[in-house]
């Protein structure tokens, strides 16, 4: 019957729900304070940069699953302008505004 849910699906849902509750409540279940080791604290300093690079870099250098082969891509110029203004002013807002100010005219007007 199309409307039935089999036992494996229900078991998978129950298992995922249990793991979610356990992982979210892990720190409340412990009876004593818990802290990360020093090496983990140092590694967490790099996590935002690594995550940002993992999301932004492929979006800038790839189009339709392939590397960009032409210099006429608005994303390349917008990323370059954003990087320059960030290292000059250290302002995330200014980086976003200038990056979009470079990207939009190149993409909309010139068709890059």
C-alpha atoms as a printed R data frame, in Angstrom:
    type eleno elety resid chain resno      x      y       z
1   ATOM     1    CA   UNK     A     1  0.000  0.000   0.000
2   ATOM     2    CA   UNK     A     2  1.398  3.453  -0.875
3   ATOM     3    CA   UNK     A     3  0.412  5.116   2.422
4   ATOM     4    CA   UNK     A     4  2.148  2.626   4.750
5   ATOM     5    CA   UNK     A     5  5.431  3.183   6.536
6   ATOM     6    CA   UNK     A     6  7.562  0.098   7.031
7   ATOM     7    CA   UNK     A     7  9.326 -0.903  10.238
8   ATOM     8    CA   UNK     A     8 12.819  0.057   8.982
9   ATOM     9    CA   UNK     A     9 11.706  3.613   8.294
10  ATOM    10    CA   UNK     A    10 10.161  3.925  11.752
11  ATOM    11    CA   UNK     A    11 13.294  2.441  13.328
12  ATOM    12    CA   UNK     A    12 15.499  4.898  11.427
13  ATOM    13    CA   UNK     A    13 13.345  7.851  12.523
14  ATOM    14    CA   UNK     A    14 13.385  6.695  16.158
15  ATOM    15    CA   UNK     A    15 17.163  6.134  16.051
16  ATOM    16    CA   UNK     A    16 17.835  9.559  14.546
17  ATOM    17    CA   UNK     A    17 15.552 11.210  17.103
18  ATOM    18    CA   UNK     A    18 17.349  9.423  19.954
19  ATOM    19    CA   UNK     A    19 20.770 10.465  18.645
20  ATOM    20    CA   UNK     A    20 19.609 14.049  18.247
21  ATOM    21    CA   UNK     A    21 18.293 14.219  21.807
22  ATOM    22    CA   UNK     A    22 21.414 12.547  23.194
23  ATOM    23    CA   UNK     A    23 23.829 14.813  21.318
24  ATOM    24    CA   UNK     A    24 21.949 17.990  22.256
25  ATOM    25    CA   UNK     A    25 21.523 17.022  25.910
26  ATOM    26    CA   UNK     A    26 25.003 15.537  26.372
27  ATOM    27    CA   UNK     A    27 26.333 18.477  28.371
28  ATOM    28    CA   UNK     A    28 23.265 18.548  30.642
29  ATOM    29    CA   UNK     A    29 23.456 14.819  31.385
30  ATOM    30    CA   UNK     A    30 26.998 14.967  32.797
31  ATOM    31    CA   UNK     A    31 27.287 15.400  36.554
32  ATOM    32    CA   UNK     A    32 30.469 17.494  36.514
33  ATOM    33    CA   UNK     A    33 31.709 20.405  34.399
34  ATOM    34    CA   UNK     A    34 33.359 19.406  31.148
35  ATOM    35    CA   UNK     A    35 35.829 21.375  29.066
36  ATOM    36    CA   UNK     A    36 37.578 20.875  25.764
37  ATOM    37    CA   UNK     A    37 41.307 20.158  25.671
38  ATOM    38    CA   UNK     A    38 43.623 22.998  24.666
39  ATOM    39    CA   UNK     A    39 44.259 21.534  21.202
40  ATOM    40    CA   UNK     A    40 40.512 21.525  20.524
41  ATOM    41    CA   UNK     A    41 40.207 25.172  21.588
42  ATOM    42    CA   UNK     A    42 43.011 26.093  19.194
43  ATOM    43    CA   UNK     A    43 41.399 24.106  16.374
44  ATOM    44    CA   UNK     A    44 38.062 25.858  16.915
45  ATOM    45    CA   UNK     A    45 39.749 29.190  16.192
46  ATOM    46    CA   UNK     A    46 40.201 28.042  12.586
47  ATOM    47    CA   UNK     A    47 36.761 26.468  12.111
48  ATOM    48    CA   UNK     A    48 34.950 29.625  10.900
49  ATOM    49    CA   UNK     A    49 37.666 30.392   8.364
50  ATOM    50    CA   UNK     A    50 37.692 26.802   7.114
51  ATOM    51    CA   UNK     A    51 33.900 26.713   6.825
52  ATOM    52    CA   UNK     A    52 33.822 30.038   5.007
53  ATOM    53    CA   UNK     A    53 36.536 28.916   2.617
54  ATOM    54    CA   UNK     A    54 34.718 25.654   2.015
55  ATOM    55    CA   UNK     A    55 31.546 27.499   1.022
56  ATOM    56    CA   UNK     A    56 32.822 30.655  -0.698
57  ATOM    57    CA   UNK     A    57 35.843 29.440  -2.669
58  ATOM    58    CA   UNK     A    58 33.996 26.769  -4.678
59  ATOM    59    CA   UNK     A    59 31.217 29.255  -5.419
60  ATOM    60    CA   UNK     A    60 33.720 31.781  -6.776
61  ATOM    61    CA   UNK     A    61 35.987 29.518  -8.808
62  ATOM    62    CA   UNK     A    62 33.425 27.034 -10.168
63  ATOM    63    CA   UNK     A    63 30.449 27.358 -12.511
64  ATOM    64    CA   UNK     A    64 28.120 24.438 -13.261
65  ATOM    65    CA   UNK     A    65 30.496 22.015 -11.574
66  ATOM    66    CA   UNK     A    66 33.554 23.032 -13.611
67  ATOM    67    CA   UNK     A    67 36.407 25.417 -12.907
68  ATOM    68    CA   UNK     A    68 36.004 28.886 -14.360
69  ATOM    69    CA   UNK     A    69 38.295 29.131 -17.378
70  ATOM    70    CA   UNK     A    70 37.598 32.710 -18.446
71  ATOM    71    CA   UNK     A    71 38.672 35.878 -16.705
72  ATOM    72    CA   UNK     A    72 35.321 37.407 -17.683
73  ATOM    73    CA   UNK     A    73 33.459 36.239 -14.607
74  ATOM    74    CA   UNK     A    74 31.889 38.828 -12.326
75  ATOM    75    CA   UNK     A    75 32.435 36.644  -9.257
76  ATOM    76    CA   UNK     A    76 36.209 36.767  -9.656
77  ATOM    77    CA   UNK     A    77 36.288 40.569  -9.741
78  ATOM    78    CA   UNK     A    78 33.805 40.866  -6.869
79  ATOM    79    CA   UNK     A    79 35.836 38.468  -4.712
80  ATOM    80    CA   UNK     A    80 39.034 40.349  -5.486
81  ATOM    81    CA   UNK     A    81 37.444 43.709  -4.658
82  ATOM    82    CA   UNK     A    82 35.952 42.285  -1.461
83  ATOM    83    CA   UNK     A    83 39.282 40.829  -0.366
84  ATOM    84    CA   UNK     A    84 41.111 44.099  -1.028
85  ATOM    85    CA   UNK     A    85 38.615 46.205   0.903
86  ATOM    86    CA   UNK     A    86 38.531 43.703   3.783
87  ATOM    87    CA   UNK     A    87 42.304 43.738   4.229
88  ATOM    88    CA   UNK     A    88 42.292 47.528   3.889
89  ATOM    89    CA   UNK     A    89 39.435 48.360   6.302
90  ATOM    90    CA   UNK     A    90 38.708 45.086   8.181
91  ATOM    91    CA   UNK     A    91 34.973 45.699   7.768
92  ATOM    92    CA   UNK     A    92 32.721 42.786   6.855
93  ATOM    93    CA   UNK     A    93 29.837 45.103   5.947
94  ATOM    94    CA   UNK     A    94 32.005 47.190   3.628
95  ATOM    95    CA   UNK     A    95 33.347 43.986   2.086
96  ATOM    96    CA   UNK     A    96 29.833 42.764   1.282
97  ATOM    97    CA   UNK     A    97 28.683 46.132  -0.043
98  ATOM    98    CA   UNK     A    98 31.697 46.658  -2.294
99  ATOM    99    CA   UNK     A    99 31.687 43.057  -3.489
100 ATOM   100    CA   UNK     A   100 28.044 43.353  -4.543
101 ATOM   101    CA   UNK     A   101 28.680 46.815  -6.018
102 ATOM   102    CA   UNK     A   102 31.299 45.250  -8.293
103 ATOM   103    CA   UNK     A   103 29.364 42.044  -8.993
104 ATOM   104    CA   UNK     A   104 25.955 43.441  -9.920
105 ATOM   105    CA   UNK     A   105 26.964 45.811 -12.758
106 ATOM   106    CA   UNK     A   106 29.326 43.244 -14.256
107 ATOM   107    CA   UNK     A   107 26.730 40.492 -14.063
108 ATOM   108    CA   UNK     A   108 23.613 42.439 -15.014
109 ATOM   109    CA   UNK     A   109 24.976 44.990 -17.506
110 ATOM   110    CA   UNK     A   110 27.844 43.123 -19.113
111 ATOM   111    CA   UNK     A   111 26.357 39.649 -18.814
112 ATOM   112    CA   UNK     A   112 29.413 38.140 -17.157
